[in-house]
Amino acid sequence: MPYLFNTAESQRDMLKTVGVNSVDELFDQIPRELRLDRPLQLPPPLSEIELESHLRDLASQNVGASGRVSFLGGG
């Protein structure tokens, strides 16, 4: 899947579509004290193949309800 970044023009179009003039104006409704004022601390990026492998590993850890004691519907 290709990564298509937002150009300045596409950002302006999106902001216009939602009726604001800037990204700051878009988030004006969120109080400043609730906004993160630093960059997110994210792990390094993964390639599409690495991400798919990582998600498969995570999904393999899921256990269905039949593998556990379940009291669903027990009142």
PDB file with SEQRES, HELIX, SHEET and CRYST1 records, atoms N, CA, C and O in Angstrom:
SEQRES   1 A   75  MET PRO TYR LEU PHE ASN THR ALA GLU SER GLN ARG ASP          
SEQRES   2 A   75  MET LEU LYS THR VAL GLY VAL ASN SER VAL ASP GLU LEU          
SEQRES   3 A   75  PHE ASP GLN ILE PRO ARG GLU LEU ARG LEU ASP ARG PRO          
SEQRES   4 A   75  LEU GLN LEU PRO PRO PRO LEU SER GLU ILE GLU LEU GLU          
SEQRES   5 A   75  SER HIS LEU ARG ASP LEU ALA SER GLN ASN VAL GLY ALA          
SEQRES   6 A   75  SER GLY ARG VAL SER PHE LEU GLY GLY GLY                      
HELIX    1 AA1 ALA A    8  THR A   17  1                                  10    
HELIX    2 AA2 VAL A   23  LEU A   26  1                                   4    
HELIX    3 AA3 ARG A   32  LEU A   34  5                                   3    
HELIX    4 AA4 GLU A   48  ALA A   59  1                                  12    
HELIX    5 AA5 ALA A   65  GLY A   67  5                                   3    
CRYST1    1.000    1.000    1.000  90.00  90.00  90.00 P 1           1          
ATOM      1  N   MET A   1       0.847  -1.162   0.000  1.00  0.00           N  
ATOM      2  CA  MET A   1       0.000   0.000   0.000  1.00  0.00           C  
ATOM      3  C   MET A   1       0.900   1.234   0.000  1.00  0.00           C  
ATOM      4  O   MET A   1       1.757   1.371   0.873  1.00  0.00           O  
ATOM      5  N   PRO A   2       0.718   2.118  -0.953  1.00  0.00           N  
ATOM      6  CA  PRO A   2       1.580   3.301  -1.001  1.00  0.00           C  
ATOM      7  C   PRO A   2       1.194   4.308   0.077  1.00  0.00           C  
ATOM      8  O   PRO A   2       0.029   4.424   0.459  1.00  0.00           O  
ATOM      9  N   TYR A   3       2.182   5.016   0.544  1.00  0.00           N  
ATOM     10  CA  TYR A   3       1.944   6.095   1.504  1.00  0.00           C  
ATOM     11  C   TYR A   3       1.794   7.380   0.713  1.00  0.00           C  
ATOM     12  O   TYR A   3       2.714   7.787   0.004  1.00  0.00           O  
ATOM     13  N   LEU A   4       0.659   8.009   0.829  1.00  0.00           N  
ATOM     14  CA  LEU A   4       0.409   9.260   0.128  1.00  0.00           C  
ATOM     15  C   LEU A   4       0.359  10.377   1.157  1.00  0.00           C  
ATOM     16  O   LEU A   4      -0.595  10.473   1.928  1.00  0.00           O  
ATOM     17  N   PHE A   5       1.375  11.213   1.171  1.00  0.00           N  
ATOM     18  CA  PHE A   5       1.426  12.288   2.143  1.00  0.00           C  
ATOM     19  C   PHE A   5       0.487  13.416   1.732  1.00  0.00           C  
ATOM     20  O   PHE A   5       0.099  13.532   0.569  1.00  0.00           O  
ATOM     21  N   ASN A   6       0.134  14.242   2.712  1.00  0.00           N  
ATOM     22  CA  ASN A   6      -0.724  15.392   2.444  1.00  0.00           C  
ATOM     23  C   ASN A   6       0.119  16.553   1.950  1.00  0.00           C  
ATOM     24  O   ASN A   6       1.077  16.963   2.604  1.00  0.00           O  
ATOM     25  N   THR A   7      -0.243  17.068   0.808  1.00  0.00           N  
ATOM     26  CA  THR A   7       0.418  18.275   0.321  1.00  0.00           C  
ATOM     27  C   THR A   7      -0.221  19.473   1.012  1.00  0.00           C  
ATOM     28  O   THR A   7      -1.293  19.350   1.604  1.00  0.00           O  
ATOM     29  N   ALA A   8       0.424  20.621   0.942  1.00  0.00           N  
ATOM     30  CA  ALA A   8      -0.146  21.842   1.526  1.00  0.00           C  
ATOM     31  C   ALA A   8      -1.518  22.121   0.916  1.00  0.00           C  
ATOM     32  O   ALA A   8      -2.438  22.557   1.607  1.00  0.00           O  
ATOM     33  N   GLU A   9      -1.643  21.868  -0.372  1.00  0.00           N  
ATOM     34  CA  GLU A   9      -2.922  22.097  -1.050  1.00  0.00           C  
ATOM     35  C   GLU A   9      -4.002  21.145  -0.535  1.00  0.00           C  
ATOM     36  O   GLU A   9      -5.131  21.568  -0.286  1.00  0.00           O  
ATOM     37  N   SER A  10      -3.663  19.864  -0.373  1.00  0.00           N  
ATOM     38  CA  SER A  10      -4.666  18.910   0.115  1.00  0.00           C  
ATOM     39  C   SER A  10      -5.050  19.220   1.564  1.00  0.00           C  
ATOM     40  O   SER A  10      -6.207  19.042   1.946  1.00  0.00           O  
ATOM     41  N   GLN A  11      -4.090  19.680   2.374  1.00  0.00           N  
ATOM     42  CA  GLN A  11      -4.407  20.076   3.751  1.00  0.00           C  
ATOM     43  C   GLN A  11      -5.367  21.266   3.757  1.00  0.00           C  
ATOM     44  O   GLN A  11      -6.330  21.284   4.524  1.00  0.00           O  
ATOM     45  N   ARG A  12      -5.108  22.255   2.906  1.00  0.00           N  
ATOM     46  CA  ARG A  12      -6.014  23.416   2.816  1.00  0.00           C  
ATOM     47  C   ARG A  12      -7.411  22.972   2.400  1.00  0.00           C  
ATOM     48  O   ARG A  12      -8.405  23.452   2.945  1.00  0.00           O  
ATOM     49  N   ASP A  13      -7.490  22.059   1.435  1.00  0.00           N  
ATOM     50  CA  ASP A  13      -8.789  21.560   0.972  1.00  0.00           C  
ATOM     51  C   ASP A  13      -9.537  20.846   2.096  1.00  0.00           C  
ATOM     52  O   ASP A  13     -10.741  21.044   2.265  1.00  0.00           O  
ATOM     53  N   MET A  14      -8.829  20.018   2.862  1.00  0.00           N  
ATOM     54  CA  MET A  14      -9.481  19.298   3.962  1.00  0.00           C  
ATOM     55  C   MET A  14      -9.965  20.261   5.037  1.00  0.00           C  
ATOM     56  O   MET A  14     -11.078  20.119   5.545  1.00  0.00           O  
ATOM     57  N   LEU A  15      -9.129  21.246   5.388  1.00  0.00           N  
ATOM     58  CA  LEU A  15      -9.527  22.229   6.400  1.00  0.00           C  
ATOM     59  C   LEU A  15     -10.743  23.027   5.925  1.00  0.00           C  
ATOM     60  O   LEU A  15     -11.664  23.288   6.699  1.00  0.00           O  
ATOM     61  N   LYS A  16     -10.736  23.409   4.650  1.00  0.00           N  
ATOM     62  CA  LYS A  16     -11.866  24.151   4.087  1.00  0.00           C  
ATOM     63  C   LYS A  16     -13.134  23.307   4.143  1.00  0.00           C  
ATOM     64  O   LYS A  16     -14.212  23.818   4.448  1.00  0.00           O  
ATOM     65  N   THR A  17     -13.005  22.012   3.848  1.00  0.00           N  
ATOM     66  CA  THR A  17     -14.151  21.110   3.857  1.00  0.00           C  
ATOM     67  C   THR A  17     -14.808  21.047   5.232  1.00  0.00           C  
ATOM     68  O   THR A  17     -16.033  20.976   5.331  1.00  0.00           O  
ATOM     69  N   VAL A  18     -14.001  21.072   6.297  1.00  0.00           N  
ATOM     70  CA  VAL A  18     -14.572  21.009   7.651  1.00  0.00           C  
ATOM     71  C   VAL A  18     -14.847  22.395   8.227  1.00  0.00           C  
ATOM     72  O   VAL A  18     -15.290  22.515   9.369  1.00  0.00           O  
ATOM     73  N   GLY A  19     -14.588  23.442   7.442  1.00  0.00           N  
ATOM     74  CA  GLY A  19     -14.972  24.789   7.834  1.00  0.00           C  
ATOM     75  C   GLY A  19     -14.028  25.525   8.763  1.00  0.00           C  
ATOM     76  O   GLY A  19     -14.464  26.378   9.536  1.00  0.00           O  
ATOM     77  N   VAL A  20     -12.733  25.208   8.701  1.00  0.00           N  
ATOM     78  CA  VAL A  20     -11.743  25.932   9.506  1.00  0.00           C  
ATOM     79  C   VAL A  20     -10.609  26.399   8.601  1.00  0.00           C  
ATOM     80  O   VAL A  20     -10.463  25.938   7.468  1.00  0.00           O  
ATOM     81  N   ASN A  21      -9.810  27.327   9.129  1.00  0.00           N  
ATOM     82  CA  ASN A  21      -8.723  27.892   8.329  1.00  0.00           C  
ATOM     83  C   ASN A  21      -7.351  27.339   8.670  1.00  0.00           C  
ATOM     84  O   ASN A  21      -6.402  27.529   7.910  1.00  0.00           O  
ATOM     85  N   SER A  22      -7.233  26.651   9.810  1.00  0.00           N  
ATOM     86  CA  SER A  22      -5.922  26.142  10.222  1.00  0.00           C  
ATOM     87  C   SER A  22      -6.098  24.911  11.100  1.00  0.00           C  
ATOM     88  O   SER A  22      -7.186  24.644  11.612  1.00  0.00           O  
ATOM     89  N   VAL A  23      -5.012  24.170  11.265  1.00  0.00           N  
ATOM     90  CA  VAL A  23      -5.036  23.001  12.152  1.00  0.00           C  
ATOM     91  C   VAL A  23      -5.280  23.459  13.590  1.00  0.00           C  
ATOM     92  O   VAL A  23      -6.015  22.806  14.331  1.00  0.00           O  
ATOM     93  N   ASP A  24      -4.668  24.574  13.987  1.00  0.00           N  
ATOM     94  CA  ASP A  24      -4.901  25.101  15.340  1.00  0.00           C  
ATOM     95  C   ASP A  24      -6.375  25.399  15.564  1.00  0.00           C  
ATOM     96  O   ASP A  24      -6.924  25.090  16.622  1.00  0.00           O  
ATOM     97  N   GLU A  25      -7.009  25.995  14.572  1.00  0.00           N  
ATOM     98  CA  GLU A  25      -8.439  26.288  14.684  1.00  0.00           C  
ATOM     99  C   GLU A  25      -9.251  24.995  14.769  1.00  0.00           C  
ATOM    100  O   GLU A  25     -10.270  24.944  15.458  1.00  0.00           O  
ATOM    101  N   LEU A  26      -8.809  23.971  14.083  1.00  0.00           N  
ATOM    102  CA  LEU A  26      -9.485  22.672  14.118  1.00  0.00           C  
ATOM    103  C   LEU A  26      -9.537  22.122  15.540  1.00  0.00           C  
ATOM    104  O   LEU A  26     -10.528  21.510  15.939  1.00  0.00           O  
ATOM    105  N   PHE A  27      -8.462  22.343  16.304  1.00  0.00           N  
ATOM    106  CA  PHE A  27      -8.378  21.801  17.657  1.00  0.00           C  
ATOM    107  C   PHE A  27      -8.712  22.818  18.744  1.00  0.00           C  
ATOM    108  O   PHE A  27      -8.504  22.540  19.924  1.00  0.00           O  
ATOM    109  N   ASP A  28      -9.224  23.989  18.372  1.00  0.00           N  
ATOM    110  CA  ASP A  28      -9.559  25.026  19.356  1.00  0.00           C  
ATOM    111  C   ASP A  28     -10.525  24.545  20.435  1.00  0.00           C  
ATOM    112  O   ASP A  28     -10.473  25.038  21.562  1.00  0.00           O  
ATOM    113  N   GLN A  29     -11.395  23.608  20.121  1.00  0.00           N  
ATOM    114  CA  GLN A  29     -12.390  23.125  21.084  1.00  0.00           C  
ATOM    115  C   GLN A  29     -11.753  22.298  22.203  1.00  0.00           C  
ATOM    116  O   GLN A  29     -12.363  22.101  23.254  1.00  0.00           O  
ATOM    117  N   ILE A  30     -10.543  21.819  21.982  1.00  0.00           N  
ATOM    118  CA  ILE A  30      -9.845  21.017  22.998  1.00  0.00           C  
ATOM    119  C   ILE A  30      -9.030  21.963  23.868  1.00  0.00           C  
ATOM    120  O   ILE A  30      -8.164  22.673  23.355  1.00  0.00           O  
ATOM    121  N   PRO A  31      -9.288  21.990  25.185  1.00  0.00           N  
ATOM    122  CA  PRO A  31      -8.530  22.890  26.063  1.00  0.00           C  
ATOM    123  C   PRO A  31      -7.026  22.635  25.950  1.00  0.00           C  
ATOM    124  O   PRO A  31      -6.591  21.489  25.834  1.00  0.00           O  
ATOM    125  N   ARG A  32      -6.242  23.705  25.984  1.00  0.00           N  
ATOM    126  CA  ARG A  32      -4.779  23.615  25.839  1.00  0.00           C  
ATOM    127  C   ARG A  32      -4.167  22.660  26.855  1.00  0.00           C  
ATOM    128  O   ARG A  32      -3.223  21.940  26.529  1.00  0.00           O  
ATOM    129  N   GLU A  33      -4.685  22.639  28.082  1.00  0.00           N  
ATOM    130  CA  GLU A  33      -4.088  21.786  29.118  1.00  0.00           C  
ATOM    131  C   GLU A  33      -4.306  20.296  28.845  1.00  0.00           C  
ATOM    132  O   GLU A  33      -3.662  19.454  29.471  1.00  0.00           O  
ATOM    133  N   LEU A  34      -5.201  19.965  27.924  1.00  0.00           N  
ATOM    134  CA  LEU A  34      -5.431  18.564  27.567  1.00  0.00           C  
ATOM    135  C   LEU A  34      -4.640  18.130  26.338  1.00  0.00           C  
ATOM    136  O   LEU A  34      -4.620  16.947  26.000  1.00  0.00           O  
ATOM    137  N   ARG A  35      -3.999  19.065  25.677  1.00  0.00           N  
ATOM    138  CA  ARG A  35      -3.244  18.756  24.458  1.00  0.00           C  
ATOM    139  C   ARG A  35      -1.814  18.352  24.805  1.00  0.00           C  
ATOM    140  O   ARG A  35      -1.209  18.888  25.733  1.00  0.00           O  
ATOM    141  N   LEU A  36      -1.297  17.415  24.056  1.00  0.00           N  
ATOM    142  CA  LEU A  36       0.090  16.982  24.225  1.00  0.00           C  
ATOM    143  C   LEU A  36       1.001  18.038  23.614  1.00  0.00           C  
ATOM    144  O   LEU A  36       0.852  18.392  22.444  1.00  0.00           O  
ATOM    145  N   ASP A  37       1.941  18.538  24.403  1.00  0.00           N  
ATOM    146  CA  ASP A  37       2.802  19.619  23.917  1.00  0.00           C  
ATOM    147  C   ASP A  37       4.207  19.141  23.571  1.00  0.00           C  
ATOM    148  O   ASP A  37       5.166  19.911  23.600  1.00  0.00           O  
ATOM    149  N   ARG A  38       4.309  17.853  23.241  1.00  0.00           N  
ATOM    150  CA  ARG A  38       5.594  17.285  22.848  1.00  0.00           C  
ATOM    151  C   ARG A  38       5.329  16.245  21.761  1.00  0.00           C  
ATOM    152  O   ARG A  38       4.204  15.764  21.626  1.00  0.00           O  
ATOM    153  N   PRO A  39       6.340  15.901  20.998  1.00  0.00           N  
ATOM    154  CA  PRO A  39       6.146  14.856  19.982  1.00  0.00           C  
ATOM    155  C   PRO A  39       5.818  13.508  20.639  1.00  0.00           C  
ATOM    156  O   PRO A  39       6.286  13.212  21.738  1.00  0.00           O  
ATOM    157  N   LEU A  40       5.022  12.714  19.962  1.00  0.00           N  
ATOM    158  CA  LEU A  40       4.728  11.371  20.458  1.00  0.00           C  
ATOM    159  C   LEU A  40       6.007  10.549  20.476  1.00  0.00           C  
ATOM    160  O   LEU A  40       6.851  10.680  19.590  1.00  0.00           O  
ATOM    161  N   GLN A  41       6.143   9.712  21.474  1.00  0.00           N  
ATOM    162  CA  GLN A  41       7.316   8.836  21.553  1.00  0.00           C  
ATOM    163  C   GLN A  41       6.928   7.485  20.955  1.00  0.00           C  
ATOM    164  O   GLN A  41       6.465   6.583  21.653  1.00  0.00           O  
ATOM    165  N   LEU A  42       7.128   7.377  19.657  1.00  0.00           N  
ATOM    166  CA  LEU A  42       6.731   6.186  18.917  1.00  0.00           C  
ATOM    167  C   LEU A  42       7.951   5.348  18.576  1.00  0.00           C  
ATOM    168  O   LEU A  42       9.057   5.875  18.450  1.00  0.00           O  
ATOM    169  N   PRO A  43       7.750   4.036  18.424  1.00  0.00           N  
ATOM    170  CA  PRO A  43       8.871   3.197  17.991  1.00  0.00           C  
ATOM    171  C   PRO A  43       9.219   3.520  16.541  1.00  0.00           C  
ATOM    172  O   PRO A  43       8.450   4.185  15.846  1.00  0.00           O  
ATOM    173  N   PRO A  44      10.373   3.050  16.091  1.00  0.00           N  
ATOM    174  CA  PRO A  44      10.749   3.294  14.689  1.00  0.00           C  
ATOM    175  C   PRO A  44       9.697   2.702  13.744  1.00  0.00           C  
ATOM    176  O   PRO A  44       9.016   1.743  14.106  1.00  0.00           O  
ATOM    177  N   PRO A  45       9.561   3.258  12.554  1.00  0.00           N  
ATOM    178  CA  PRO A  45       8.564   2.748  11.613  1.00  0.00           C  
ATOM    179  C   PRO A  45       8.906   1.340  11.136  1.00  0.00           C  
ATOM    180  O   PRO A  45      10.067   0.932  11.125  1.00  0.00           O  
ATOM    181  N   LEU A  46       7.869   0.611  10.745  1.00  0.00           N  
ATOM    182  CA  LEU A  46       8.033  -0.733  10.198  1.00  0.00           C  
ATOM    183  C   LEU A  46       7.650  -0.710   8.724  1.00  0.00           C  
ATOM    184  O   LEU A  46       6.828   0.099   8.294  1.00  0.00           O  
ATOM    185  N   SER A  47       8.251  -1.602   7.967  1.00  0.00           N  
ATOM    186  CA  SER A  47       7.820  -1.763   6.579  1.00  0.00           C  
ATOM    187  C   SER A  47       6.464  -2.463   6.601  1.00  0.00           C  
ATOM    188  O   SER A  47       6.045  -2.983   7.635  1.00  0.00           O  
ATOM    189  N   GLU A  48       5.793  -2.475   5.479  1.00  0.00           N  
ATOM    190  CA  GLU A  48       4.494  -3.135   5.405  1.00  0.00           C  
ATOM    191  C   GLU A  48       4.623  -4.616   5.767  1.00  0.00           C  
ATOM    192  O   GLU A  48       3.771  -5.156   6.474  1.00  0.00           O  
ATOM    193  N   ILE A  49       5.667  -5.269   5.293  1.00  0.00           N  
ATOM    194  CA  ILE A  49       5.875  -6.694   5.577  1.00  0.00           C  
ATOM    195  C   ILE A  49       6.150  -6.905   7.064  1.00  0.00           C  
ATOM    196  O   ILE A  49       5.620  -7.838   7.668  1.00  0.00           O  
ATOM    197  N   GLU A  50       6.981  -6.038   7.657  1.00  0.00           N  
ATOM    198  CA  GLU A  50       7.277  -6.150   9.092  1.00  0.00           C  
ATOM    199  C   GLU A  50       6.023  -5.918   9.931  1.00  0.00           C  
ATOM    200  O   GLU A  50       5.796  -6.615  10.919  1.00  0.00           O  
ATOM    201  N   LEU A  51       5.211  -4.938   9.537  1.00  0.00           N  
ATOM    202  CA  LEU A  51       3.985  -4.645  10.275  1.00  0.00           C  
ATOM    203  C   LEU A  51       3.009  -5.805  10.187  1.00  0.00           C  
ATOM    204  O   LEU A  51       2.398  -6.184  11.186  1.00  0.00           O  
ATOM    205  N   GLU A  52       2.862  -6.364   9.005  1.00  0.00           N  
ATOM    206  CA  GLU A  52       1.963  -7.505   8.839  1.00  0.00           C  
ATOM    207  C   GLU A  52       2.419  -8.671   9.709  1.00  0.00           C  
ATOM    208  O   GLU A  52       1.591  -9.324  10.343  1.00  0.00           O  
ATOM    209  N   SER A  53       3.712  -8.940   9.748  1.00  0.00           N  
ATOM    210  CA  SER A  53       4.256 -10.007  10.586  1.00  0.00           C  
ATOM    211  C   SER A  53       3.996  -9.720  12.066  1.00  0.00           C  
ATOM    212  O   SER A  53       3.606 -10.615  12.817  1.00  0.00           O  
ATOM    213  N   HIS A  54       4.212  -8.480  12.476  1.00  0.00           N  
ATOM    214  CA  HIS A  54       3.981  -8.090  13.870  1.00  0.00           C  
ATOM    215  C   HIS A  54       2.507  -8.277  14.251  1.00  0.00           C  
ATOM    216  O   HIS A  54       2.203  -8.785  15.331  1.00  0.00           O  
ATOM    217  N   LEU A  55       1.598  -7.867  13.366  1.00  0.00           N  
ATOM    218  CA  LEU A  55       0.172  -8.010  13.655  1.00  0.00           C  
ATOM    219  C   LEU A  55      -0.245  -9.477  13.694  1.00  0.00           C  
ATOM    220  O   LEU A  55      -1.101  -9.858  14.493  1.00  0.00           O  
ATOM    221  N   ARG A  56       0.354 -10.302  12.838  1.00  0.00           N  
ATOM    222  CA  ARG A  56       0.072 -11.746  12.892  1.00  0.00           C  
ATOM    223  C   ARG A  56       0.534 -12.330  14.227  1.00  0.00           C  
ATOM    224  O   ARG A  56      -0.165 -13.146  14.828  1.00  0.00           O  
ATOM    225  N   ASP A  57       1.718 -11.907  14.687  1.00  0.00           N  
ATOM    226  CA  ASP A  57       2.223 -12.372  15.983  1.00  0.00           C  
ATOM    227  C   ASP A  57       1.272 -11.980  17.108  1.00  0.00           C  
ATOM    228  O   ASP A  57       0.971 -12.789  17.986  1.00  0.00           O  
ATOM    229  N   LEU A  58       0.805 -10.743  17.079  1.00  0.00           N  
ATOM    230  CA  LEU A  58      -0.141 -10.298  18.108  1.00  0.00           C  
ATOM    231  C   LEU A  58      -1.440 -11.092  18.029  1.00  0.00           C  
ATOM    232  O   LEU A  58      -1.967 -11.529  19.052  1.00  0.00           O  
ATOM    233  N   ALA A  59      -1.958 -11.281  16.816  1.00  0.00           N  
ATOM    234  CA  ALA A  59      -3.217 -12.001  16.638  1.00  0.00           C  
ATOM    235  C   ALA A  59      -3.098 -13.450  17.093  1.00  0.00           C  
ATOM    236  O   ALA A  59      -4.079 -14.026  17.563  1.00  0.00           O  
ATOM    237  N   SER A  60      -1.925 -14.044  16.964  1.00  0.00           N  
ATOM    238  CA  SER A  60      -1.750 -15.444  17.369  1.00  0.00           C  
ATOM    239  C   SER A  60      -1.843 -15.609  18.883  1.00  0.00           C  
ATOM    240  O   SER A  60      -2.001 -16.726  19.376  1.00  0.00           O  
ATOM    241  N   GLN A  61      -1.747 -14.508  19.621  1.00  0.00           N  
ATOM    242  CA  GLN A  61      -1.852 -14.569  21.077  1.00  0.00           C  
ATOM    243  C   GLN A  61      -3.308 -14.552  21.553  1.00  0.00           C  
ATOM    244  O   GLN A  61      -3.575 -14.793  22.730  1.00  0.00           O  
ATOM    245  N   ASN A  62      -4.244 -14.271  20.649  1.00  0.00           N  
ATOM    246  CA  ASN A  62      -5.661 -14.245  21.017  1.00  0.00           C  
ATOM    247  C   ASN A  62      -6.131 -15.649  21.376  1.00  0.00           C  
ATOM    248  O   ASN A  62      -5.726 -16.634  20.759  1.00  0.00           O  
ATOM    249  N   VAL A  63      -6.979 -15.718  22.369  1.00  0.00           N  
ATOM    250  CA  VAL A  63      -7.562 -16.993  22.782  1.00  0.00           C  
ATOM    251  C   VAL A  63      -9.073 -16.846  22.702  1.00  0.00           C  
ATOM    252  O   VAL A  63      -9.638 -15.898  23.248  1.00  0.00           O  
ATOM    253  N   GLY A  64      -9.722 -17.771  22.030  1.00  0.00           N  
ATOM    254  CA  GLY A  64     -11.174 -17.722  21.909  1.00  0.00           C  
ATOM    255  C   GLY A  64     -11.861 -18.016  23.236  1.00  0.00           C  
ATOM    256  O   GLY A  64     -11.247 -18.553  24.158  1.00  0.00           O  
ATOM    257  N   ALA A  65     -13.132 -17.663  23.327  1.00  0.00           N  
ATOM    258  CA  ALA A  65     -13.895 -17.874  24.559  1.00  0.00           C  
ATOM    259  C   ALA A  65     -13.999 -19.357  24.906  1.00  0.00           C  
ATOM    260  O   ALA A  65     -14.142 -19.710  26.077  1.00  0.00           O  
ATOM    261  N   SER A  66     -13.929 -20.232  23.891  1.00  0.00           N  
ATOM    262  CA  SER A  66     -14.040 -21.667  24.167  1.00  0.00           C  
ATOM    263  C   SER A  66     -12.813 -22.198  24.903  1.00  0.00           C  
ATOM    264  O   SER A  66     -12.856 -23.289  25.470  1.00  0.00           O  
ATOM    265  N   GLY A  67     -11.726 -21.437  24.898  1.00  0.00           N  
ATOM    266  CA  GLY A  67     -10.516 -21.860  25.589  1.00  0.00           C  
ATOM    267  C   GLY A  67     -10.425 -21.360  27.014  1.00  0.00           C  
ATOM    268  O   GLY A  67      -9.407 -21.568  27.674  1.00  0.00           O  
ATOM    269  N   ARG A  68     -11.455 -20.713  27.498  1.00  0.00           N  
ATOM    270  CA  ARG A  68     -11.461 -20.129  28.839  1.00  0.00           C  
ATOM    271  C   ARG A  68     -12.784 -20.416  29.543  1.00  0.00           C  
ATOM    272  O   ARG A  68     -13.786 -20.732  28.901  1.00  0.00           O  
ATOM    273  N   VAL A  69     -12.772 -20.304  30.853  1.00  0.00           N  
ATOM    274  CA  VAL A  69     -14.017 -20.376  31.609  1.00  0.00           C  
ATOM    275  C   VAL A  69     -14.779 -19.093  31.315  1.00  0.00           C  
ATOM    276  O   VAL A  69     -14.225 -17.998  31.413  1.00  0.00           O  
ATOM    277  N   SER A  70     -16.044 -19.229  30.957  1.00  0.00           N  
ATOM    278  CA  SER A  70     -16.838 -18.059  30.599  1.00  0.00           C  
ATOM    279  C   SER A  70     -18.152 -18.070  31.359  1.00  0.00           C  
ATOM    280  O   SER A  70     -18.834 -19.093  31.430  1.00  0.00           O  
ATOM    281  N   PHE A  71     -18.497 -16.942  31.916  1.00  0.00           N  
ATOM    282  CA  PHE A  71     -19.756 -16.804  32.635  1.00  0.00           C  
ATOM    283  C   PHE A  71     -20.730 -15.919  31.865  1.00  0.00           C  
ATOM    284  O   PHE A  71     -21.681 -15.389  32.440  1.00  0.00           O  
ATOM    285  N   LEU A  72     -20.494 -15.761  30.564  1.00  0.00           N  
ATOM    286  CA  LEU A  72     -21.391 -14.956  29.744  1.00  0.00           C  
ATOM    287  C   LEU A  72     -22.797 -15.535  29.790  1.00  0.00           C  
ATOM    288  O   LEU A  72     -22.989 -16.739  29.617  1.00  0.00           O  
ATOM    289  N   GLY A  73     -23.755 -14.690  30.018  1.00  0.00           N  
ATOM    290  CA  GLY A  73     -25.143 -15.130  30.068  1.00  0.00           C  
ATOM    291  C   GLY A  73     -25.502 -15.826  31.364  1.00  0.00           C  
ATOM    292  O   GLY A  73     -26.609 -16.348  31.504  1.00  0.00           O  
ATOM    293  N   GLY A  74     -24.577 -15.841  32.315  1.00  0.00           N  
ATOM    294  CA  GLY A  74     -24.839 -16.531  33.577  1.00  0.00           C  
ATOM    295  C   GLY A  74     -25.603 -15.687  34.583  1.00  0.00           C  
ATOM    296  O   GLY A  74     -25.788 -16.102  35.727  1.00  0.00           O  
ATOM    297  N   GLY A  75     -26.043 -14.522  34.174  1.00  0.00           N  
ATOM    298  CA  GLY A  75     -26.839 -13.679  35.069  1.00  0.00           C  
ATOM    299  C   GLY A  75     -25.986 -12.765  35.803  1.00  0.00           C  
ATOM    300  O   GLY A  75     -26.478 -11.973  36.608  1.00  0.00           O  
TER     301      GLY A  75                                                      
END                                                                             
